[in-house]
Amino acid sequence: MQDEDIYRKISVLRGSNGHILIHDPFYPPNSSSHQYFDIHDAILRIMDQEQIISFFSEISGEQKEAACTIYLHWKYRKNCDFVKTKAAACFPLTGSTPGVYASPAMSSQQTSMKLEAIARANKKVNAIRKICSERKIKQLCHFTHTANLASILRSGLVGQDQVGKLPNLLEVVINDHRRIDGHPEAVCLSISFPNYRMFYPFHQHLPADWVVITLQPEILWELDCAFCKENAASNNVRNIPIDQRKQFEALEELFKDVDHVKRGQLKIPNCYPTNPQQRYWYLI
């Protein structure tokens, strides 16, 4: 994706009842052009043009960005409960068409705090996109056992804490049962190149067929990610608050010189983190 507005081709509509509908022309694949996603109910609806013209109006700017962020959470994770909770908080339904970020009962201070939070979130998104563009980061990597492919194609990549809820549990091979990093809800990936130092002991323990899955870098700014400057299970990383690891400054840390390791001397590509065990999570 270019450095253009990632939401440009998505339409966001607000109904007279306050409900927000998302029209994504590329998702679901091969879907009807009249299919809209209701973020309040977390379901897809079929709407005819007459209904849209009569009861909905298009919104833009920060309101659109807030709605698209909620929609993308559903698109990539299908976590309906989270989406409905987030929609109710950002787009409260009061029987009329309220402001997007505050109900009439919300104080000016609360409104200001909410707008500041949205501004910070937008700043982070833009900063991460800029880092990826300048470093020409084209892919993210996740290695796994080939036995997991059928489950991944069916249910997507999920955190270890969700594996037990998948059908046909015996098909799933878990690499790290301990998860010393303390975040079994997170999916671990590497930027640009697989974490070969972690892969080697896994392969030695289970010398069978493995596969590397590559994903689009948009995940870094579209989803809730945390960045780890070295092995996520190390004390150095675990002692850093998770909120701090989610900031764009934490992503920048992945590409700095470390102790005796000088990127220029080693000719490390711009899109590769300095430490091969530097990686990030996206949180389910």
C-alpha positions as CSV (number, residue, x, y, z in Angstrom):
1,M,0.0,0.0,0.0
2,Q,1.3,3.4,-0.9
3,D,1.6,6.3,1.6
4,E,-1.9,7.4,0.8
5,D,-4.9,7.4,3.2
6,I,-5.5,3.7,3.9
7,Y,-9.2,4.5,4.3
8,R,-9.6,6.4,1.1
9,K,-11.6,3.6,-0.7
10,I,-13.7,2.8,2.3
11,S,-17.1,4.6,2.7
12,V,-18.4,5.3,6.2
13,L,-22.1,6.1,6.7
14,R,-24.1,7.2,9.7
15,G,-27.8,6.4,9.9
16,S,-30.6,8.5,11.5
17,N,-30.5,6.0,14.4
18,G,-26.8,6.6,15.0
19,H,-25.6,3.3,13.6
20,I,-22.4,3.3,11.6
21,L,-22.1,1.3,8.4
22,I,-18.8,0.5,6.6
23,H,-18.7,-0.2,2.8
24,D,-15.4,-1.8,1.8
25,P,-15.4,-2.5,-2.0
26,F,-12.7,-5.2,-1.6
27,Y,-14.1,-7.1,1.4
28,P,-15.6,-9.6,1.7
29,P,-14.2,-11.0,-1.6
30,N,-16.7,-11.5,-4.3
31,S,-19.4,-9.9,-2.2
32,S,-22.4,-7.9,-3.3
33,S,-21.7,-4.2,-3.8
34,H,-24.7,-3.6,-1.5
35,Q,-23.1,-5.2,1.5
36,Y,-22.3,-3.0,4.5
37,F,-20.8,-3.8,7.9
38,D,-22.6,-2.4,10.9
39,I,-20.0,-1.8,13.6
40,H,-22.6,-1.5,16.4
41,D,-24.0,-5.0,15.8
42,A,-20.8,-6.4,14.2
43,I,-22.7,-7.9,11.3
44,L,-22.9,-7.6,7.5
45,R,-26.1,-6.1,6.1
46,I,-27.5,-6.0,2.6
47,M,-28.8,-2.5,1.9
48,D,-30.4,-1.2,-1.3
49,Q,-29.5,2.2,-2.6
50,E,-32.9,3.7,-1.7
51,Q,-32.3,2.8,2.0
52,I,-28.9,4.4,1.9
53,I,-30.1,7.6,0.3
54,S,-33.0,7.9,2.7
55,F,-31.5,7.0,6.0
56,F,-27.7,7.5,5.9
57,S,-25.2,10.2,5.3
58,E,-21.5,9.9,4.7
59,I,-19.0,11.0,7.3
60,S,-15.3,11.8,6.9
61,G,-12.2,13.1,8.7
62,E,-11.4,11.9,12.2
63,Q,-14.9,10.4,12.5
64,K,-14.2,8.2,9.5
65,E,-10.8,7.2,10.8
66,A,-12.3,6.1,14.1
67,A,-14.9,4.0,12.4
68,C,-12.4,2.4,10.0
69,T,-10.1,1.5,12.9
70,I,-13.0,-0.4,14.5
71,Y,-13.9,-2.0,11.2
72,L,-10.3,-3.2,10.5
73,H,-10.3,-4.9,13.9
74,W,-13.2,-6.9,12.8
75,K,-11.9,-7.5,9.3
76,Y,-8.6,-9.0,10.5
77,R,-9.6,-10.5,13.9
78,K,-13.3,-11.1,13.8
79,N,-13.6,-10.2,17.5
80,C,-17.2,-9.1,17.5
81,D,-17.5,-8.4,21.2
82,F,-14.5,-6.0,21.1
83,V,-15.9,-4.3,18.0
84,K,-19.4,-3.7,19.5
85,T,-17.9,-2.4,22.8
86,K,-15.6,0.0,20.9
87,A,-18.4,1.1,18.6
88,A,-20.6,1.8,21.6
89,A,-17.9,3.9,23.2
90,C,-16.9,5.9,20.2
91,F,-20.3,6.2,18.6
92,P,-22.9,6.1,21.5
93,L,-26.5,5.5,20.5
94,T,-28.9,7.8,22.2
95,G,-31.9,7.6,20.0
96,S,-30.7,10.5,17.8
97,T,-27.6,11.2,15.8
98,P,-25.0,12.1,18.5
99,G,-21.5,13.4,18.2
100,V,-19.1,10.6,17.4
101,Y,-16.8,10.9,20.4
102,A,-19.1,12.2,23.1
103,S,-22.7,11.8,24.2
104,P,-24.6,15.0,25.2
105,A,-23.9,14.1,28.9
106,M,-20.2,14.1,28.4
107,S,-18.3,17.1,29.8
108,S,-16.2,19.3,27.7
109,Q,-13.1,18.0,29.6
110,Q,-14.0,14.4,28.8
111,T,-14.6,15.4,25.2
112,S,-11.2,17.1,25.1
113,M,-9.5,14.1,26.6
114,K,-11.1,11.8,24.0
115,L,-10.1,14.0,21.1
116,E,-6.5,14.2,22.4
117,A,-6.4,10.4,22.6
118,I,-7.6,10.1,19.0
119,A,-5.0,12.7,17.9
120,R,-2.3,10.6,19.7
121,A,-3.5,7.5,18.0
122,N,-3.5,9.1,14.6
123,K,0.0,10.5,15.2
124,K,1.2,6.9,16.0
125,V,-0.4,5.5,12.9
126,N,1.3,8.1,10.6
127,A,4.6,7.7,12.3
128,I,4.7,3.9,11.9
129,R,3.6,4.2,8.3
130,K,6.4,6.7,7.7
131,I,9.0,4.4,9.3
132,C,7.9,1.5,7.1
133,S,7.9,3.7,4.0
134,E,11.4,5.1,4.6
135,R,12.9,1.7,5.4
136,K,11.0,0.0,2.5
137,I,9.5,-2.6,4.8
138,K,7.6,-4.9,2.4
139,Q,6.8,-7.9,4.5
140,L,6.3,-9.5,7.9
141,C,7.2,-13.1,8.7
142,H,5.8,-15.9,10.8
143,F,7.3,-19.5,10.8
144,T,5.2,-22.4,11.7
145,H,4.9,-26.2,11.2
146,T,3.2,-27.3,8.0
147,A,0.7,-29.2,10.1
148,N,-0.8,-25.8,11.1
149,L,-1.5,-24.5,7.6
150,A,-5.0,-26.0,7.3
151,S,-6.0,-24.4,10.7
152,I,-4.4,-21.0,9.7
153,L,-6.1,-21.0,6.4
154,R,-9.4,-21.7,8.1
155,S,-9.2,-19.5,11.2
156,G,-6.2,-17.2,10.6
157,L,-3.2,-16.7,12.9
158,V,-4.4,-16.7,16.6
159,G,-2.7,-16.3,19.9
160,Q,-1.8,-19.4,21.9
161,D,-4.6,-18.8,24.4
162,Q,-7.1,-19.2,21.5
163,V,-5.7,-22.5,20.1
164,G,-7.8,-24.6,22.5
165,K,-11.0,-23.0,21.0
166,L,-10.1,-24.1,17.4
167,P,-11.7,-27.2,15.9
168,N,-9.5,-30.2,15.4
169,L,-7.1,-29.2,18.1
170,L,-4.8,-32.2,17.4
171,E,-3.8,-30.6,14.0
172,V,-2.1,-27.7,15.8
173,V,1.6,-27.8,16.7
174,I,2.6,-25.3,19.3
175,N,6.3,-24.2,19.2
176,D,6.5,-22.5,22.6
177,H,4.3,-23.9,25.4
178,R,5.8,-21.7,28.1
179,R,5.4,-18.3,26.6
180,I,7.7,-16.6,29.2
181,D,6.9,-13.3,27.5
182,G,3.6,-13.3,29.4
183,H,1.4,-12.6,26.4
184,P,-0.2,-15.9,25.2
185,E,-2.9,-13.8,23.5
186,A,-0.4,-12.3,21.1
187,V,0.8,-13.6,17.7
188,C,4.6,-13.2,17.2
189,L,6.1,-12.1,13.9
190,S,9.3,-10.7,12.6
191,I,10.0,-7.7,10.3
192,S,11.3,-8.4,6.8
193,F,13.1,-11.7,7.7
194,P,12.3,-14.7,10.0
195,N,13.8,-14.9,13.4
196,Y,16.3,-17.6,12.5
197,R,17.9,-17.7,16.0
198,M,14.6,-18.8,17.4
199,F,13.7,-21.1,14.5
200,Y,16.9,-23.2,14.8
201,P,16.2,-24.7,18.3
202,F,12.6,-25.3,17.3
203,H,13.7,-27.1,14.2
204,Q,16.2,-29.2,16.1
205,H,13.5,-30.2,18.5
206,L,11.0,-31.0,15.8
207,P,13.0,-31.7,12.5
208,A,10.0,-31.9,10.2
209,D,8.5,-29.7,7.5
210,W,8.2,-26.0,8.3
211,V,6.9,-23.0,6.3
212,V,7.4,-19.2,6.5
213,I,4.2,-17.1,6.1
214,T,4.6,-13.6,4.9
215,L,2.1,-10.8,5.7
216,Q,1.5,-7.3,4.6
217,P,3.3,-4.5,6.6
218,E,0.0,-2.6,7.0
219,I,-0.6,-4.8,10.0
220,L,2.0,-2.7,11.9
221,W,-0.2,0.4,11.9
222,E,-3.7,-1.1,11.4
223,L,-3.6,-3.5,14.3
224,D,-2.6,-3.2,18.0
225,C,1.1,-4.0,17.9
226,A,3.9,-4.1,20.5
227,F,7.5,-4.0,19.5
228,C,10.3,-5.9,21.3
229,K,13.9,-4.7,20.9
230,E,15.3,-8.2,21.7
231,N,13.9,-11.6,22.7
232,A,10.4,-10.9,24.0
233,A,11.0,-13.3,27.0
234,S,14.1,-11.4,28.2
235,N,14.0,-9.4,31.4
236,N,15.1,-6.3,29.5
237,V,11.9,-6.5,27.4
238,R,9.5,-7.7,30.0
239,N,10.4,-4.9,32.3
240,I,9.2,-2.3,29.7
241,P,5.5,-1.5,30.2
242,I,3.4,-3.0,27.3
243,D,1.9,0.5,26.5
244,Q,5.4,1.8,26.0
245,R,6.3,-1.0,23.7
246,K,3.3,-0.1,21.5
247,Q,4.6,3.3,20.6
248,F,6.3,4.2,17.3
249,E,9.5,5.1,19.3
250,A,9.6,1.4,20.2
251,L,9.6,0.5,16.5
252,E,12.4,2.9,15.9
253,E,14.5,1.2,18.6
254,L,14.5,-2.0,16.5
255,F,16.7,-0.3,13.9
256,K,19.3,1.4,16.1
257,D,22.9,0.3,16.7
258,V,23.2,-2.0,19.8
259,D,26.4,-2.1,21.9
260,H,29.2,-3.4,19.6
261,V,26.8,-4.0,16.7
262,K,27.1,-1.2,14.1
263,R,24.6,-1.5,11.3
264,G,26.8,0.3,8.8
265,Q,29.8,-1.9,9.4
266,L,27.7,-5.1,9.1
267,K,25.8,-3.7,6.1
268,I,22.5,-4.6,7.6
269,P,19.7,-3.8,5.1
270,N,17.5,-0.8,6.2
271,C,14.4,-3.0,6.4
272,Y,16.1,-5.5,8.8
273,P,16.0,-5.0,12.6
274,T,19.5,-4.8,14.2
275,N,19.0,-7.8,16.5
276,P,17.7,-10.9,14.6
277,Q,15.5,-11.6,17.7
278,Q,13.9,-8.2,17.6
279,R,10.3,-8.7,16.7
280,Y,6.8,-7.5,17.3
281,W,3.4,-8.9,18.4
282,Y,0.0,-8.1,17.3
283,L,-2.4,-8.5,20.1
284,I,-5.6,-10.4,19.7
